[in-house]
Amino acid sequence: MPAEVIMYATRFCPYCMRARSLLKKKGVEYTEISVGRDRDLWDEMEQRSGRNTVPQIFINDESVGGYDDIAALDRQGELDQKLGIEQDG
């Protein structure tokens, strides 16, 4: 079953763009919450993640951090499992 993925992001942040690209490459649908001009949503993101940088990514309500964090999970072979992507073989 596919994971629920939520990403708090701003439109032109380079790390947000990289995170979008990686999730797209994985074929993952996600909900993006734009925090660029909304202080209340930014505060919500900080409250949920404990961090004040974008992007902040949640997989099934678990805070997994930003782009560098999901890229590291991908290199370690753990991202697909968290995302509920079937492994070949």
PDB file of N, CA, C and O in Angstrom:
ATOM      1  N   MET A   1       0.847  -1.181   0.000  1.00  0.00           N
ATOM      2  CA  MET A   1       0.000   0.000   0.000  1.00  0.00           C
ATOM      3  C   MET A   1       0.892   1.244   0.000  1.00  0.00           C
ATOM      4  O   MET A   1       1.816   1.349   0.807  1.00  0.00           O
ATOM      5  N   PRO A   2       0.614   2.183  -0.905  1.00  0.00           N
ATOM      6  CA  PRO A   2       1.460   3.376  -0.969  1.00  0.00           C
ATOM      7  C   PRO A   2       1.365   4.196   0.318  1.00  0.00           C
ATOM      8  O   PRO A   2       0.328   4.241   0.979  1.00  0.00           O
ATOM      9  N   ALA A   3       2.458   4.828   0.639  1.00  0.00           N
ATOM     10  CA  ALA A   3       2.522   5.659   1.833  1.00  0.00           C
ATOM     11  C   ALA A   3       1.859   7.011   1.560  1.00  0.00           C
ATOM     12  O   ALA A   3       1.771   7.460   0.418  1.00  0.00           O
ATOM     13  N   GLU A   4       1.400   7.638   2.628  1.00  0.00           N
ATOM     14  CA  GLU A   4       0.933   9.019   2.517  1.00  0.00           C
ATOM     15  C   GLU A   4       2.144   9.926   2.716  1.00  0.00           C
ATOM     16  O   GLU A   4       2.816   9.861   3.745  1.00  0.00           O
ATOM     17  N   VAL A   5       2.413  10.765   1.732  1.00  0.00           N
ATOM     18  CA  VAL A   5       3.580  11.645   1.786  1.00  0.00           C
ATOM     19  C   VAL A   5       3.096  13.092   1.762  1.00  0.00           C
ATOM     20  O   VAL A   5       2.315  13.490   0.898  1.00  0.00           O
ATOM     21  N   ILE A   6       3.576  13.857   2.721  1.00  0.00           N
ATOM     22  CA  ILE A   6       3.277  15.284   2.793  1.00  0.00           C
ATOM     23  C   ILE A   6       4.602  16.025   2.813  1.00  0.00           C
ATOM     24  O   ILE A   6       5.518  15.673   3.556  1.00  0.00           O
ATOM     25  N   MET A   7       4.688  17.061   1.982  1.00  0.00           N
ATOM     26  CA  MET A   7       5.906  17.862   1.950  1.00  0.00           C
ATOM     27  C   MET A   7       5.544  19.328   2.124  1.00  0.00           C
ATOM     28  O   MET A   7       4.773  19.898   1.352  1.00  0.00           O
ATOM     29  N   TYR A   8       6.120  19.917   3.155  1.00  0.00           N
ATOM     30  CA  TYR A   8       6.025  21.361   3.342  1.00  0.00           C
ATOM     31  C   TYR A   8       7.164  21.966   2.530  1.00  0.00           C
ATOM     32  O   TYR A   8       8.313  21.540   2.647  1.00  0.00           O
ATOM     33  N   ALA A   9       6.842  22.960   1.706  1.00  0.00           N
ATOM     34  CA  ALA A   9       7.845  23.476   0.786  1.00  0.00           C
ATOM     35  C   ALA A   9       7.544  24.924   0.404  1.00  0.00           C
ATOM     36  O   ALA A   9       6.470  25.463   0.672  1.00  0.00           O
ATOM     37  N   THR A  10       8.545  25.520  -0.233  1.00  0.00           N
ATOM     38  CA  THR A  10       8.346  26.796  -0.906  1.00  0.00           C
ATOM     39  C   THR A  10       8.589  26.559  -2.393  1.00  0.00           C
ATOM     40  O   THR A  10       9.187  25.559  -2.789  1.00  0.00           O
ATOM     41  N   ARG A  11       8.121  27.484  -3.193  1.00  0.00           N
ATOM     42  CA  ARG A  11       8.105  27.249  -4.634  1.00  0.00           C
ATOM     43  C   ARG A  11       9.487  27.115  -5.260  1.00  0.00           C
ATOM     44  O   ARG A  11       9.713  26.200  -6.052  1.00  0.00           O
ATOM     45  N   PHE A  12      10.412  28.003  -4.922  1.00  0.00           N
ATOM     46  CA  PHE A  12      11.679  28.043  -5.639  1.00  0.00           C
ATOM     47  C   PHE A  12      12.882  27.554  -4.842  1.00  0.00           C
ATOM     48  O   PHE A  12      14.015  27.694  -5.301  1.00  0.00           O
ATOM     49  N   CYS A  13      12.666  26.997  -3.690  1.00  0.00           N
ATOM     50  CA  CYS A  13      13.761  26.465  -2.880  1.00  0.00           C
ATOM     51  C   CYS A  13      14.443  25.322  -3.646  1.00  0.00           C
ATOM     52  O   CYS A  13      13.768  24.382  -4.067  1.00  0.00           O
ATOM     53  N   PRO A  14      15.776  25.388  -3.834  1.00  0.00           N
ATOM     54  CA  PRO A  14      16.467  24.329  -4.593  1.00  0.00           C
ATOM     55  C   PRO A  14      16.312  22.946  -3.971  1.00  0.00           C
ATOM     56  O   PRO A  14      16.200  21.953  -4.690  1.00  0.00           O
ATOM     57  N   TYR A  15      16.304  22.874  -2.643  1.00  0.00           N
ATOM     58  CA  TYR A  15      16.138  21.571  -1.995  1.00  0.00           C
ATOM     59  C   TYR A  15      14.720  21.050  -2.167  1.00  0.00           C
ATOM     60  O   TYR A  15      14.510  19.842  -2.279  1.00  0.00           O
ATOM     61  N   CYS A  16      13.751  21.949  -2.190  1.00  0.00           N
ATOM     62  CA  CYS A  16      12.363  21.540  -2.453  1.00  0.00           C
ATOM     63  C   CYS A  16      12.254  20.980  -3.864  1.00  0.00           C
ATOM     64  O   CYS A  16      11.588  19.970  -4.091  1.00  0.00           O
ATOM     65  N   MET A  17      12.915  21.646  -4.814  1.00  0.00           N
ATOM     66  CA  MET A  17      12.889  21.175  -6.203  1.00  0.00           C
ATOM     67  C   MET A  17      13.519  19.790  -6.315  1.00  0.00           C
ATOM     68  O   MET A  17      13.009  18.926  -7.028  1.00  0.00           O
ATOM     69  N   ARG A  18      14.625  19.582  -5.613  1.00  0.00           N
ATOM     70  CA  ARG A  18      15.281  18.267  -5.641  1.00  0.00           C
ATOM     71  C   ARG A  18      14.397  17.208  -5.008  1.00  0.00           C
ATOM     72  O   ARG A  18      14.327  16.082  -5.501  1.00  0.00           O
ATOM     73  N   ALA A  19      13.722  17.557  -3.921  1.00  0.00           N
ATOM     74  CA  ALA A  19      12.832  16.598  -3.261  1.00  0.00           C
ATOM     75  C   ALA A  19      11.673  16.238  -4.189  1.00  0.00           C
ATOM     76  O   ALA A  19      11.310  15.067  -4.302  1.00  0.00           O
ATOM     77  N   ARG A  20      11.092  17.237  -4.852  1.00  0.00           N
ATOM     78  CA  ARG A  20      10.010  16.964  -5.810  1.00  0.00           C
ATOM     79  C   ARG A  20      10.497  16.013  -6.895  1.00  0.00           C
ATOM     80  O   ARG A  20       9.800  15.068  -7.266  1.00  0.00           O
ATOM     81  N   SER A  21      11.702  16.272  -7.398  1.00  0.00           N
ATOM     82  CA  SER A  21      12.266  15.451  -8.466  1.00  0.00           C
ATOM     83  C   SER A  21      12.472  14.008  -8.012  1.00  0.00           C
ATOM     84  O   SER A  21      12.151  13.072  -8.744  1.00  0.00           O
ATOM     85  N   LEU A  22      13.002  13.831  -6.816  1.00  0.00           N
ATOM     86  CA  LEU A  22      13.237  12.474  -6.307  1.00  0.00           C
ATOM     87  C   LEU A  22      11.915  11.739  -6.106  1.00  0.00           C
ATOM     88  O   LEU A  22      11.793  10.573  -6.480  1.00  0.00           O
ATOM     89  N   LEU A  23      10.930  12.408  -5.520  1.00  0.00           N
ATOM     90  CA  LEU A  23       9.630  11.758  -5.312  1.00  0.00           C
ATOM     91  C   LEU A  23       8.973  11.426  -6.648  1.00  0.00           C
ATOM     92  O   LEU A  23       8.356  10.371  -6.792  1.00  0.00           O
ATOM     93  N   LYS A  24       9.103  12.324  -7.626  1.00  0.00           N
ATOM     94  CA  LYS A  24       8.546  12.061  -8.953  1.00  0.00           C
ATOM     95  C   LYS A  24       9.236  10.862  -9.591  1.00  0.00           C
ATOM     96  O   LYS A  24       8.578  10.004 -10.179  1.00  0.00           O
ATOM     97  N   LYS A  25      10.574  10.801  -9.475  1.00  0.00           N
ATOM     98  CA  LYS A  25      11.344   9.673 -10.025  1.00  0.00           C
ATOM     99  C   LYS A  25      10.878   8.356  -9.409  1.00  0.00           C
ATOM    100  O   LYS A  25      10.857   7.320 -10.073  1.00  0.00           O
ATOM    101  N   LYS A  26      10.504   8.413  -8.127  1.00  0.00           N
ATOM    102  CA  LYS A  26      10.020   7.216  -7.430  1.00  0.00           C
ATOM    103  C   LYS A  26       8.576   6.884  -7.793  1.00  0.00           C
ATOM    104  O   LYS A  26       8.069   5.824  -7.429  1.00  0.00           O
ATOM    105  N   GLY A  27       7.911   7.797  -8.515  1.00  0.00           N
ATOM    106  CA  GLY A  27       6.515   7.580  -8.887  1.00  0.00           C
ATOM    107  C   GLY A  27       5.563   7.759  -7.722  1.00  0.00           C
ATOM    108  O   GLY A  27       4.483   7.169  -7.694  1.00  0.00           O
ATOM    109  N   VAL A  28       5.967   8.577  -6.760  1.00  0.00           N
ATOM    110  CA  VAL A  28       5.196   8.747  -5.533  1.00  0.00           C
ATOM    111  C   VAL A  28       4.296   9.972  -5.639  1.00  0.00           C
ATOM    112  O   VAL A  28       4.739  11.058  -6.014  1.00  0.00           O
ATOM    113  N   GLU A  29       3.036   9.777  -5.304  1.00  0.00           N
ATOM    114  CA  GLU A  29       2.131  10.916  -5.188  1.00  0.00           C
ATOM    115  C   GLU A  29       2.309  11.499  -3.798  1.00  0.00           C
ATOM    116  O   GLU A  29       2.487  10.769  -2.822  1.00  0.00           O
ATOM    117  N   TYR A  30       2.258  12.825  -3.718  1.00  0.00           N
ATOM    118  CA  TYR A  30       2.426  13.479  -2.430  1.00  0.00           C
ATOM    119  C   TYR A  30       1.584  14.744  -2.388  1.00  0.00           C
ATOM    120  O   TYR A  30       1.209  15.305  -3.417  1.00  0.00           O
ATOM    121  N   THR A  31       1.305  15.166  -1.185  1.00  0.00           N
ATOM    122  CA  THR A  31       0.607  16.425  -0.966  1.00  0.00           C
ATOM    123  C   THR A  31       1.645  17.465  -0.615  1.00  0.00           C
ATOM    124  O   THR A  31       2.452  17.267   0.294  1.00  0.00           O
ATOM    125  N   GLU A  32       1.626  18.570  -1.330  1.00  0.00           N
ATOM    126  CA  GLU A  32       2.561  19.645  -1.038  1.00  0.00           C
ATOM    127  C   GLU A  32       1.816  20.782  -0.348  1.00  0.00           C
ATOM    128  O   GLU A  32       0.784  21.252  -0.828  1.00  0.00           O
ATOM    129  N   ILE A  33       2.352  21.209   0.772  1.00  0.00           N
ATOM    130  CA  ILE A  33       1.804  22.340   1.505  1.00  0.00           C
ATOM    131  C   ILE A  33       2.772  23.502   1.334  1.00  0.00           C
ATOM    132  O   ILE A  33       3.905  23.461   1.815  1.00  0.00           O
ATOM    133  N   SER A  34       2.309  24.537   0.641  1.00  0.00           N
ATOM    134  CA  SER A  34       3.158  25.696   0.367  1.00  0.00           C
ATOM    135  C   SER A  34       3.164  26.624   1.575  1.00  0.00           C
ATOM    136  O   SER A  34       2.129  27.161   1.971  1.00  0.00           O
ATOM    137  N   VAL A  35       4.341  26.800   2.145  1.00  0.00           N
ATOM    138  CA  VAL A  35       4.473  27.615   3.355  1.00  0.00           C
ATOM    139  C   VAL A  35       5.113  28.975   3.070  1.00  0.00           C
ATOM    140  O   VAL A  35       5.361  29.742   4.000  1.00  0.00           O
ATOM    141  N   GLY A  36       5.382  29.281   1.812  1.00  0.00           N
ATOM    142  CA  GLY A  36       6.121  30.473   1.449  1.00  0.00           C
ATOM    143  C   GLY A  36       5.524  31.783   1.910  1.00  0.00           C
ATOM    144  O   GLY A  36       6.254  32.685   2.321  1.00  0.00           O
ATOM    145  N   ARG A  37       4.226  31.901   1.850  1.00  0.00           N
ATOM    146  CA  ARG A  37       3.586  33.166   2.217  1.00  0.00           C
ATOM    147  C   ARG A  37       2.568  32.986   3.328  1.00  0.00           C
ATOM    148  O   ARG A  37       1.692  33.831   3.514  1.00  0.00           O
ATOM    149  N   ASP A  38       2.676  31.909   4.054  1.00  0.00           N
ATOM    150  CA  ASP A  38       1.678  31.630   5.088  1.00  0.00           C
ATOM    151  C   ASP A  38       2.369  31.319   6.411  1.00  0.00           C
ATOM    152  O   ASP A  38       2.844  30.203   6.622  1.00  0.00           O
ATOM    153  N   ARG A  39       2.424  32.289   7.282  1.00  0.00           N
ATOM    154  CA  ARG A  39       3.114  32.134   8.569  1.00  0.00           C
ATOM    155  C   ARG A  39       2.490  31.024   9.409  1.00  0.00           C
ATOM    156  O   ARG A  39       3.205  30.296  10.098  1.00  0.00           O
ATOM    157  N   ASP A  40       1.160  30.886   9.360  1.00  0.00           N
ATOM    158  CA  ASP A  40       0.498  29.840  10.153  1.00  0.00           C
ATOM    159  C   ASP A  40       0.926  28.448   9.687  1.00  0.00           C
ATOM    160  O   ASP A  40       1.176  27.568  10.511  1.00  0.00           O
ATOM    161  N   LEU A  41       1.012  28.247   8.374  1.00  0.00           N
ATOM    162  CA  LEU A  41       1.455  26.936   7.862  1.00  0.00           C
ATOM    163  C   LEU A  41       2.922  26.699   8.182  1.00  0.00           C
ATOM    164  O   LEU A  41       3.315  25.572   8.482  1.00  0.00           O
ATOM    165  N   TRP A  42       3.748  27.762   8.120  1.00  0.00           N
ATOM    166  CA  TRP A  42       5.162  27.626   8.487  1.00  0.00           C
ATOM    167  C   TRP A  42       5.260  27.209   9.954  1.00  0.00           C
ATOM    168  O   TRP A  42       6.038  26.320  10.299  1.00  0.00           O
ATOM    169  N   ASP A  43       4.466  27.854  10.817  1.00  0.00           N
ATOM    170  CA  ASP A  43       4.463  27.508  12.237  1.00  0.00           C
ATOM    171  C   ASP A  43       4.014  26.063  12.446  1.00  0.00           C
ATOM    172  O   ASP A  43       4.570  25.356  13.287  1.00  0.00           O
ATOM    173  N   GLU A  44       3.012  25.623  11.686  1.00  0.00           N
ATOM    174  CA  GLU A  44       2.539  24.232  11.754  1.00  0.00           C
ATOM    175  C   GLU A  44       3.670  23.278  11.379  1.00  0.00           C
ATOM    176  O   GLU A  44       3.878  22.262  12.043  1.00  0.00           O
ATOM    177  N   MET A  45       4.401  23.608  10.309  1.00  0.00           N
ATOM    178  CA  MET A  45       5.524  22.781   9.870  1.00  0.00           C
ATOM    179  C   MET A  45       6.577  22.682  10.973  1.00  0.00           C
ATOM    180  O   MET A  45       7.061  21.592  11.278  1.00  0.00           O
ATOM    181  N   GLU A  46       6.930  23.819  11.567  1.00  0.00           N
ATOM    182  CA  GLU A  46       7.925  23.819  12.642  1.00  0.00           C
ATOM    183  C   GLU A  46       7.452  22.996  13.835  1.00  0.00           C
ATOM    184  O   GLU A  46       8.230  22.254  14.434  1.00  0.00           O
ATOM    185  N   GLN A  47       6.190  23.130  14.170  1.00  0.00           N
ATOM    186  CA  GLN A  47       5.632  22.388  15.306  1.00  0.00           C
ATOM    187  C   GLN A  47       5.691  20.880  15.054  1.00  0.00           C
ATOM    188  O   GLN A  47       6.068  20.108  15.936  1.00  0.00           O
ATOM    189  N   ARG A  48       5.314  20.473  13.843  1.00  0.00           N
ATOM    190  CA  ARG A  48       5.292  19.041  13.511  1.00  0.00           C
ATOM    191  C   ARG A  48       6.681  18.440  13.385  1.00  0.00           C
ATOM    192  O   ARG A  48       6.914  17.313  13.820  1.00  0.00           O
ATOM    193  N   SER A  49       7.617  19.197  12.785  1.00  0.00           N
ATOM    194  CA  SER A  49       8.917  18.627  12.452  1.00  0.00           C
ATOM    195  C   SER A  49      10.009  18.972  13.456  1.00  0.00           C
ATOM    196  O   SER A  49      11.006  18.258  13.564  1.00  0.00           O
ATOM    197  N   GLY A  50       9.822  20.060  14.186  1.00  0.00           N
ATOM    198  CA  GLY A  50      10.872  20.530  15.070  1.00  0.00           C
ATOM    199  C   GLY A  50      11.993  21.233  14.320  1.00  0.00           C
ATOM    200  O   GLY A  50      13.048  21.511  14.891  1.00  0.00           O
ATOM    201  N   ARG A  51      11.768  21.524  13.037  1.00  0.00           N
ATOM    202  CA  ARG A  51      12.774  22.172  12.202  1.00  0.00           C
ATOM    203  C   ARG A  51      12.169  23.405  11.537  1.00  0.00           C
ATOM    204  O   ARG A  51      10.952  23.508  11.380  1.00  0.00           O
ATOM    205  N   ASN A  52      13.041  24.341  11.148  1.00  0.00           N
ATOM    206  CA  ASN A  52      12.533  25.565  10.537  1.00  0.00           C
ATOM    207  C   ASN A  52      13.093  25.800   9.133  1.00  0.00           C
ATOM    208  O   ASN A  52      13.250  26.943   8.703  1.00  0.00           O
ATOM    209  N   THR A  53      13.388  24.726   8.436  1.00  0.00           N
ATOM    210  CA  THR A  53      13.861  24.823   7.055  1.00  0.00           C
ATOM    211  C   THR A  53      12.956  23.995   6.157  1.00  0.00           C
ATOM    212  O   THR A  53      12.301  23.054   6.605  1.00  0.00           O
ATOM    213  N   VAL A  54      12.932  24.364   4.874  1.00  0.00           N
ATOM    214  CA  VAL A  54      12.152  23.595   3.902  1.00  0.00           C
ATOM    215  C   VAL A  54      13.108  22.877   2.961  1.00  0.00           C
ATOM    216  O   VAL A  54      14.223  23.343   2.729  1.00  0.00           O
ATOM    217  N   PRO A  55      12.675  21.746   2.421  1.00  0.00           N
ATOM    218  CA  PRO A  55      11.390  21.109   2.673  1.00  0.00           C
ATOM    219  C   PRO A  55      11.408  20.310   3.976  1.00  0.00           C
ATOM    220  O   PRO A  55      12.466  19.958   4.497  1.00  0.00           O
ATOM    221  N   GLN A  56      10.224  20.039   4.480  1.00  0.00           N
ATOM    222  CA  GLN A  56      10.052  19.085   5.565  1.00  0.00           C
ATOM    223  C   GLN A  56       9.097  18.030   5.048  1.00  0.00           C
ATOM    224  O   GLN A  56       7.993  18.344   4.602  1.00  0.00           O
ATOM    225  N   ILE A  57       9.521  16.781   5.107  1.00  0.00           N
ATOM    226  CA  ILE A  57       8.784  15.685   4.482  1.00  0.00           C
ATOM    227  C   ILE A  57       8.329  14.705   5.549  1.00  0.00           C
ATOM    228  O   ILE A  57       9.080  14.334   6.451  1.00  0.00           O
ATOM    229  N   PHE A  58       7.076  14.301   5.416  1.00  0.00           N
ATOM    230  CA  PHE A  58       6.478  13.330   6.320  1.00  0.00           C
ATOM    231  C   PHE A  58       6.007  12.140   5.501  1.00  0.00           C
ATOM    232  O   PHE A  58       5.348  12.302   4.474  1.00  0.00           O
ATOM    233  N   ILE A  59       6.348  10.953   5.960  1.00  0.00           N
ATOM    234  CA  ILE A  59       5.877   9.721   5.329  1.00  0.00           C
ATOM    235  C   ILE A  59       5.055   8.988   6.383  1.00  0.00           C
ATOM    236  O   ILE A  59       5.568   8.598   7.432  1.00  0.00           O
ATOM    237  N   ASN A  60       3.777   8.810   6.085  1.00  0.00           N
ATOM    238  CA  ASN A  60       2.847   8.198   7.045  1.00  0.00           C
ATOM    239  C   ASN A  60       2.967   8.862   8.425  1.00  0.00           C
ATOM    240  O   ASN A  60       3.077   8.188   9.449  1.00  0.00           O
ATOM    241  N   ASP A  61       2.943  10.183   8.422  1.00  0.00           N
ATOM    242  CA  ASP A  61       2.987  11.002   9.643  1.00  0.00           C
ATOM    243  C   ASP A  61       4.328  10.982  10.370  1.00  0.00           C
ATOM    244  O   ASP A  61       4.454  11.587  11.434  1.00  0.00           O
ATOM    245  N   GLU A  62       5.324  10.304   9.823  1.00  0.00           N
ATOM    246  CA  GLU A  62       6.655  10.298  10.431  1.00  0.00           C
ATOM    247  C   GLU A  62       7.506  11.374   9.759  1.00  0.00           C
ATOM    248  O   GLU A  62       7.633  11.396   8.535  1.00  0.00           O
ATOM    249  N   SER A  63       8.079  12.253  10.551  1.00  0.00           N
ATOM    250  CA  SER A  63       8.968  13.269  10.008  1.00  0.00           C
ATOM    251  C   SER A  63      10.260  12.592   9.582  1.00  0.00           C
ATOM    252  O   SER A  63      10.952  11.977  10.394  1.00  0.00           O
ATOM    253  N   VAL A  64      10.581  12.714   8.283  1.00  0.00           N
ATOM    254  CA  VAL A  64      11.819  12.114   7.777  1.00  0.00           C
ATOM    255  C   VAL A  64      12.830  13.177   7.382  1.00  0.00           C
ATOM    256  O   VAL A  64      13.891  12.855   6.847  1.00  0.00           O
ATOM    257  N   GLY A  65      12.513  14.447   7.641  1.00  0.00           N
ATOM    258  CA  GLY A  65      13.453  15.524   7.387  1.00  0.00           C
ATOM    259  C   GLY A  65      13.276  16.149   6.026  1.00  0.00           C
ATOM    260  O   GLY A  65      12.174  16.183   5.478  1.00  0.00           O
ATOM    261  N   GLY A  66      14.384  16.649   5.483  1.00  0.00           N
ATOM    262  CA  GLY A  66      14.360  17.354   4.211  1.00  0.00           C
ATOM    263  C   GLY A  66      14.956  16.533   3.083  1.00  0.00           C
ATOM    264  O   GLY A  66      15.057  15.309   3.165  1.00  0.00           O
ATOM    265  N   TYR A  67      15.349  17.236   2.025  1.00  0.00           N
ATOM    266  CA  TYR A  67      15.868  16.543   0.847  1.00  0.00           C
ATOM    267  C   TYR A  67      17.098  15.701   1.167  1.00  0.00           C
ATOM    268  O   TYR A  67      17.170  14.534   0.784  1.00  0.00           O
ATOM    269  N   ASP A  68      18.069  16.292   1.869  1.00  0.00           N
ATOM    270  CA  ASP A  68      19.287  15.537   2.173  1.00  0.00           C
ATOM    271  C   ASP A  68      18.963  14.247   2.921  1.00  0.00           C
ATOM    272  O   ASP A  68      19.610  13.220   2.720  1.00  0.00           O
ATOM    273  N   ASP A  69      17.957  14.314   3.784  1.00  0.00           N
ATOM    274  CA  ASP A  69      17.575  13.139   4.572  1.00  0.00           C
ATOM    275  C   ASP A  69      16.939  12.050   3.709  1.00  0.00           C
ATOM    276  O   ASP A  69      17.262  10.872   3.859  1.00  0.00           O
ATOM    277  N   ILE A  70      16.024  12.444   2.796  1.00  0.00           N
ATOM    278  CA  ILE A  70      15.408  11.393   1.962  1.00  0.00           C
ATOM    279  C   ILE A  70      16.396  10.867   0.930  1.00  0.00           C
ATOM    280  O   ILE A  70      16.324   9.702   0.540  1.00  0.00           O
ATOM    281  N   ALA A  71      17.323  11.722   0.484  1.00  0.00           N
ATOM    282  CA  ALA A  71      18.361  11.243  -0.438  1.00  0.00           C
ATOM    283  C   ALA A  71      19.254  10.220   0.262  1.00  0.00           C
ATOM    284  O   ALA A  71      19.645   9.218  -0.337  1.00  0.00           O
ATOM    285  N   ALA A  72      19.573  10.476   1.524  1.00  0.00           N
ATOM    286  CA  ALA A  72      20.385   9.518   2.295  1.00  0.00           C
ATOM    287  C   ALA A  72      19.615   8.218   2.492  1.00  0.00           C
ATOM    288  O   ALA A  72      20.188   7.136   2.361  1.00  0.00           O
ATOM    289  N   LEU A  73      18.324   8.309   2.806  1.00  0.00           N
ATOM    290  CA  LEU A  73      17.505   7.097   2.940  1.00  0.00           C
ATOM    291  C   LEU A  73      17.505   6.310   1.629  1.00  0.00           C
ATOM    292  O   LEU A  73      17.571   5.081   1.634  1.00  0.00           O
ATOM    293  N   ASP A  74      17.430   7.026   0.515  1.00  0.00           N
ATOM    294  CA  ASP A  74      17.431   6.371  -0.789  1.00  0.00           C
ATOM    295  C   ASP A  74      18.755   5.649  -1.028  1.00  0.00           C
ATOM    296  O   ASP A  74      18.766   4.507  -1.489  1.00  0.00           O
ATOM    297  N   ARG A  75      19.871   6.312  -0.715  1.00  0.00           N
ATOM    298  CA  ARG A  75      21.187   5.677  -0.891  1.00  0.00           C
ATOM    299  C   ARG A  75      21.340   4.447  -0.003  1.00  0.00           C
ATOM    300  O   ARG A  75      22.014   3.489  -0.383  1.00  0.00           O
ATOM    301  N   GLN A  76      20.721   4.466   1.173  1.00  0.00           N
ATOM    302  CA  GLN A  76      20.804   3.337   2.104  1.00  0.00           C
ATOM    303  C   GLN A  76      19.796   2.239   1.779  1.00  0.00           C
ATOM    304  O   GLN A  76      19.772   1.202   2.441  1.00  0.00           O
ATOM    305  N   GLY A  77      18.965   2.464   0.762  1.00  0.00           N
ATOM    306  CA  GLY A  77      17.975   1.471   0.368  1.00  0.00           C
ATOM    307  C   GLY A  77      16.757   1.426   1.270  1.00  0.00           C
ATOM    308  O   GLY A  77      16.014   0.444   1.253  1.00  0.00           O
ATOM    309  N   GLU A  78      16.536   2.474   2.062  1.00  0.00           N
ATOM    310  CA  GLU A  78      15.425   2.477   3.015  1.00  0.00           C
ATOM    311  C   GLU A  78      14.229   3.297   2.552  1.00  0.00           C
ATOM    312  O   GLU A  78      13.128   3.130   3.078  1.00  0.00           O
ATOM    313  N   LEU A  79      14.427   4.184   1.575  1.00  0.00           N
ATOM    314  CA  LEU A  79      13.342   5.070   1.166  1.00  0.00           C
ATOM    315  C   LEU A  79      12.189   4.302   0.532  1.00  0.00           C
ATOM    316  O   LEU A  79      11.029   4.548   0.861  1.00  0.00           O
ATOM    317  N   ASP A  80      12.494   3.372  -0.377  1.00  0.00           N
ATOM    318  CA  ASP A  80      11.433   2.608  -1.039  1.00  0.00           C
ATOM    319  C   ASP A  80      10.562   1.884  -0.023  1.00  0.00           C
ATOM    320  O   ASP A  80       9.339   1.850  -0.161  1.00  0.00           O
ATOM    321  N   GLN A  81      11.182   1.310   0.985  1.00  0.00           N
ATOM    322  CA  GLN A  81      10.424   0.591   2.015  1.00  0.00           C
ATOM    323  C   GLN A  81       9.483   1.549   2.750  1.00  0.00           C
ATOM    324  O   GLN A  81       8.313   1.230   2.963  1.00  0.00           O
ATOM    325  N   LYS A  82       9.990   2.713   3.136  1.00  0.00           N
ATOM    326  CA  LYS A  82       9.161   3.693   3.825  1.00  0.00           C
ATOM    327  C   LYS A  82       8.007   4.160   2.932  1.00  0.00           C
ATOM    328  O   LYS A  82       6.902   4.415   3.409  1.00  0.00           O
ATOM    329  N   LEU A  83       8.284   4.266   1.637  1.00  0.00           N
ATOM    330  CA  LEU A  83       7.265   4.727   0.703  1.00  0.00           C
ATOM    331  C   LEU A  83       6.283   3.640   0.289  1.00  0.00           C
ATOM    332  O   LEU A  83       5.282   3.929  -0.366  1.00  0.00           O
ATOM    333  N   GLY A  84       6.555   2.404   0.661  1.00  0.00           N
ATOM    334  CA  GLY A  84       5.682   1.301   0.306  1.00  0.00           C
ATOM    335  C   GLY A  84       5.842   0.873  -1.142  1.00  0.00           C
ATOM    336  O   GLY A  84       4.915   0.332  -1.743  1.00  0.00           O
ATOM    337  N   ILE A  85       7.037   1.120  -1.707  1.00  0.00           N
ATOM    338  CA  ILE A  85       7.323   0.730  -3.083  1.00  0.00           C
ATOM    339  C   ILE A  85       7.816  -0.702  -3.095  1.00  0.00           C
ATOM    340  O   ILE A  85       8.713  -1.077  -2.338  1.00  0.00           O
ATOM    341  N   GLU A  86       7.212  -1.499  -3.970  1.00  0.00           N
ATOM    342  CA  GLU A  86       7.597  -2.900  -4.077  1.00  0.00           C
ATOM    343  C   GLU A  86       9.020  -3.019  -4.594  1.00  0.00           C
ATOM    344  O   GLU A  86       9.411  -2.311  -5.522  1.00  0.00           O
ATOM    345  N   GLN A  87       9.779  -3.900  -4.005  1.00  0.00           N
ATOM    346  CA  GLN A  87      11.148  -4.170  -4.435  1.00  0.00           C
ATOM    347  C   GLN A  87      11.141  -5.280  -5.476  1.00  0.00           C
ATOM    348  O   GLN A  87      10.411  -6.262  -5.337  1.00  0.00           O
ATOM    349  N   ASP A  88      11.943  -5.128  -6.510  1.00  0.00           N
ATOM    350  CA  ASP A  88      12.085  -6.189  -7.513  1.00  0.00           C
ATOM    351  C   ASP A  88      12.986  -7.283  -6.950  1.00  0.00           C
ATOM    352  O   ASP A  88      13.978  -7.016  -6.272  1.00  0.00           O
ATOM    353  N   GLY A  89      12.606  -8.522  -7.253  1.00  0.00           N
ATOM    354  CA  GLY A  89      13.463  -9.642  -6.863  1.00  0.00           C
ATOM    355  C   GLY A  89      13.113 -10.092  -5.532  1.00  0.00           C
ATOM    356  O   GLY A  89      13.720 -11.030  -5.018  1.00  0.00           O
TER     357      GLY A  89
END
